Amino acid sequence: MNKGEFIDRLSDKTGLTKKEARGLLDSVLGLIQDTLLRGEDVKLVGFGKFAVRARKASSRINPQTKRPIQVAAKVVPVFKPGKELKRQVDKTLKVTGSGVARK
């Protein structure tokens, strides 16, 4: 699902207009982003936790040239799903030879 489809479903589910749903989604995503940029976590009980993590500098191999390259240290956003979300996904979906499907 892309952002436009998400907005359509949010609009249908809440009764908001698509413009209002877009504004609501943009506000929520902006709030999560602003919180992460301050180095704080966003914990949504039952859903998951958005956080930032530091990654150390490392040495890797360029697959095209086979030469070593240095990757600088960086800070990246991460998402850790909550226990309830993991339980629901596992209960609803199954692993298939080509990926994931509904049970």
SEMAR-810305 format. One record per residue (C-alpha): x, y, z. Coordinates in steps of 0.05 Angstrom, whole numbers, plus 5000, padded with zeros to 4 digits. Example, Ala and Ser with C-alpha at 12.3 -4.5 7.8 and 13.67 -1.06 7.14 Angstrom:
BEGIN
+------+------+------+
|   xx |   yy |   zz |
+------+------+------+
| 5246 | 4910 | 5156 |
| 5273 | 4979 | 5143 |
+------+------+------+
This chain:
BEGIN
+------+------+------+
|   xx |   yy |   zz |
+------+------+------+
| 5000 | 5000 | 5000 |
| 5027 | 5068 | 4982 |
| 5013 | 5135 | 5017 |
| 4955 | 5152 | 4970 |
| 4921 | 5085 | 4982 |
| 4932 | 5092 | 5057 |
| 4899 | 5161 | 5056 |
| 4839 | 5132 | 5017 |
| 4830 | 5076 | 5069 |
| 4840 | 5124 | 5127 |
| 4787 | 5170 | 5097 |
| 4738 | 5112 | 5088 |
| 4750 | 5085 | 5158 |
| 4744 | 5152 | 5195 |
| 4694 | 5189 | 5153 |
| 4744 | 5245 | 5143 |
| 4752 | 5277 | 5074 |
| 4814 | 5256 | 5036 |
| 4843 | 5325 | 5048 |
| 4831 | 5318 | 5123 |
| 4859 | 5247 | 5123 |
| 4922 | 5271 | 5086 |
| 4931 | 5327 | 5137 |
| 4922 | 5278 | 5195 |
| 4972 | 5228 | 5166 |
| 5022 | 5283 | 5150 |
| 5015 | 5310 | 5222 |
| 5026 | 5241 | 5253 |
| 5086 | 5225 | 5209 |
| 5115 | 5295 | 5221 |
| 5108 | 5286 | 5296 |
| 5143 | 5218 | 5293 |
| 5198 | 5248 | 5251 |
| 5207 | 5309 | 5296 |
| 5211 | 5264 | 5358 |
| 5263 | 5219 | 5325 |
| 5304 | 5280 | 5304 |
| 5307 | 5300 | 5377 |
| 5336 | 5231 | 5392 |
| 5274 | 5208 | 5429 |
| 5234 | 5143 | 5419 |
| 5161 | 5138 | 5399 |
| 5128 | 5080 | 5435 |
| 5058 | 5058 | 5413 |
| 5038 | 5002 | 5460 |
| 5014 | 4941 | 5422 |
| 5040 | 4968 | 5356 |
| 5114 | 4981 | 5363 |
| 5171 | 5029 | 5377 |
| 5205 | 5078 | 5330 |
| 5276 | 5096 | 5352 |
| 5344 | 5118 | 5326 |
| 5406 | 5075 | 5331 |
| 5479 | 5089 | 5318 |
| 5516 | 5045 | 5269 |
| 5592 | 5039 | 5275 |
| 5638 | 5053 | 5217 |
| 5656 | 4989 | 5181 |
| 5695 | 4960 | 5123 |
| 5656 | 4926 | 5067 |
| 5671 | 4896 | 4999 |
| 5645 | 4930 | 4936 |
| 5610 | 4873 | 4899 |
| 5627 | 4902 | 4830 |
| 5701 | 4917 | 4840 |
| 5714 | 4868 | 4897 |
| 5753 | 4923 | 4932 |
| 5745 | 4942 | 5005 |
| 5708 | 5006 | 5021 |
| 5699 | 5044 | 5086 |
| 5628 | 5058 | 5108 |
| 5623 | 5117 | 5156 |
| 5588 | 5114 | 5223 |
| 5516 | 5138 | 5219 |
| 5451 | 5144 | 5257 |
| 5391 | 5108 | 5227 |
| 5316 | 5104 | 5245 |
| 5291 | 5035 | 5265 |
| 5223 | 5004 | 5280 |
| 5213 | 4947 | 5329 |
| 5143 | 4916 | 5324 |
| 5105 | 4905 | 5389 |
| 5085 | 4838 | 5416 |
| 5012 | 4845 | 5396 |
| 5028 | 4866 | 5324 |
| 5076 | 4807 | 5317 |
| 5023 | 4760 | 5345 |
| 4969 | 4786 | 5297 |
| 5015 | 4782 | 5236 |
| 5036 | 4711 | 5253 |
| 4964 | 4691 | 5266 |
| 4938 | 4722 | 5200 |
| 4994 | 4708 | 5150 |
| 5033 | 4646 | 5130 |
| 5099 | 4635 | 5095 |
| 5095 | 4609 | 5023 |
| 5148 | 4588 | 4973 |
| 5143 | 4656 | 4940 |
| 5135 | 4700 | 5002 |
| 5075 | 4714 | 5047 |
| 5000 | 4700 | 5039 |
| 4938 | 4702 | 5082 |
| 4922 | 4638 | 5122 |
+------+------+------+
